[in-house]
Amino acid sequence: MDTGRRLRAGALLRLFGNWKPGRRDIASSIQGHITQLVCDGRLPFGTHLPSERDLARELGVSRTTVAAVYDRLRASGHVETRQGAGSCVARGPADTSEVATPWYPVGTHAEIDLTQAALPAPTELFADLLARAAPAASRYGEGHGYYLYGLPELRAAIARRYTDRGVPTTASQILITTGAQNALALSLAATLRPGSRVLVEHPTYPNALAAIRRFGGNCVPVDLEPAGWDCERWREAVREARPDLIYCVPECHNPTGLTMPEDCRARLVDIARLAGAALVVDETLTDLTLDEPSPAPLSRFAREGMLLLSIGSLSKVFWGGLRVGWMRGPEAFIARAAAVKATLDMATPVLEQILACYVLAELDAIVAPRRAQLRANRAALMDILATSMPSWQTATPTGGISAWVRLSAPVATRLSEVSRKCGVVITPGPLFGIDGSFEDYIRLPLTLTNEMLPEAMRRLVHAWATVRDTRAVEPPTLVATV
Ligand SMILES: Cc1ncc(COP(=O)(O)O)c(C=O)c1O
């Protein structure tokens, strides 16, 4: 069907973001971008695509390449072509990524695991806090134990933290969840409909992409520049995609470590408000800024009538095994999300929540040494990368637990396969993107101390040499890791 909407080649190129013809498989890259635009609704059904000649000229590629792309899009059902009428967006398959592939730790003890951007619990303090929490736990045992919204004292403690950060909050605006992931899932379950469009930073946290898809959303990527968020680009993306929801990680972004500057915050909230889109702000890593204090939370800029949800947890500041997180939002929405939670897990475990109260009371004392440790690990990683991998580019992350490393060739998936054979497991860039983007990136965690880092790098360097030089090379001898 031709709806009459004609897209010029220049307009299509703008929708590609900062696309540039790479050295490899240009046709797949163009095909991937167009498929994404069709699936996320920015190229609606019936849109008339540019001619092969115009698009080839605009993209700076050969006409044969564009012809091959259109052939493939016809074969996949995303585009249809009529004699004399050119090519239009077909109904095609909606979002083909219906089966979401979430990320979860995969390392074994024989390997050095660089896939987990999470620190172990602070051992001594952990035992101490457990001992302090035990009497309260047995007192709770006398009651029924079902707290759909969470323990009142934990809700109050989290509300106080928001108030202290300049966002007046009552306990009734807090829902305790089983980690930030649960808070995200509840936000999505209570807001999305099948086919809803969700704007996401690109790259972004893989399990957010998987959750959005699982709840029927189509992810619309907005490129995160090496310098950070480009508000104009967000404004354009909102105009084009008309999203139902925007998901962002404004502090210590996973995987880049970037933090959104102060001036962009009010603008992004305003963009969401004007578009009538819900804004989900993931603050899981907020307390881990490494150089400067966190700027004012996005919720400071929320206005009457908009839906802004903040989600967070104790996973990154204390321990991922303590499955305690939260959602902050308008009271009426908190009730809606709680109703969804009742159908899923009834409530977050009480013992975890009691421990969380004690953790929160000590949070500042817990976070300070963690930041110091992360700064030291970051310095060690940057040093070793500069000496052993000078062809890779890494901007020093200003927060969080990971570095986003640009390889000198788009071989991240192959590198991750070969690395595993060499005894080190890494996360390839495409996991953080849509449609195979970021094949020239890997994420490395800031978790390794000077003790393990040289051995991890030795294995990675070896894997890199193997990938660059396809001759079979014996893997290095493994050393035991814990
Ligand atoms: C940005 C972001 N959000 C949410 C989560 C999930 O956190 P939790 O373990 O509290 O569910 C993570 C975990 O890595 C994360 O990086």
The ligand as a MOL file (V3000), in Angstrom:
LIG
                    3D

  0  0  0     0  0            999 V3000
M  V30 BEGIN CTAB
M  V30 COUNTS 16 16 0 0 0
M  V30 BEGIN ATOM
M  V30 1 C 21.4170 0.2880 34.4950 0
M  V30 2 C 20.9740 -0.9070 35.2790 0
M  V30 3 N 19.7060 -0.9890 35.6740 0
M  V30 4 C 19.2450 -2.0400 36.3730 0
M  V30 5 C 20.0830 -3.0790 36.7110 0
M  V30 6 C 19.5240 -4.2530 37.4700 0
M  V30 7 O 19.7430 -4.0280 38.8390 0
M  V30 8 P 19.2600 -5.0230 39.9600 0
M  V30 9 O 20.3500 -5.9990 40.2000 0
M  V30 10 O 19.0120 -4.1480 41.1510 0
M  V30 11 O 18.0050 -5.6770 39.5160 0
M  V30 12 C 21.4260 -3.0440 36.3130 0
M  V30 13 C 22.3070 -4.1580 36.6140 0
M  V30 14 O 23.3880 -4.2830 36.0870 0
M  V30 15 C 21.8830 -1.9210 35.5880 0
M  V30 16 O 23.1430 -1.8280 35.1770 0
M  V30 END ATOM
M  V30 BEGIN BOND
M  V30 1 1 1 2
M  V30 2 1 2 3
M  V30 3 2 2 15
M  V30 4 2 3 4
M  V30 5 1 4 5
M  V30 6 1 5 6
M  V30 7 2 5 12
M  V30 8 1 6 7
M  V30 9 1 7 8
M  V30 10 2 8 9
M  V30 11 1 8 10
M  V30 12 1 8 11
M  V30 13 1 12 13
M  V30 14 1 12 15
M  V30 15 2 13 14
M  V30 16 1 15 16
M  V30 END BOND
M  V30 END CTAB
M  END
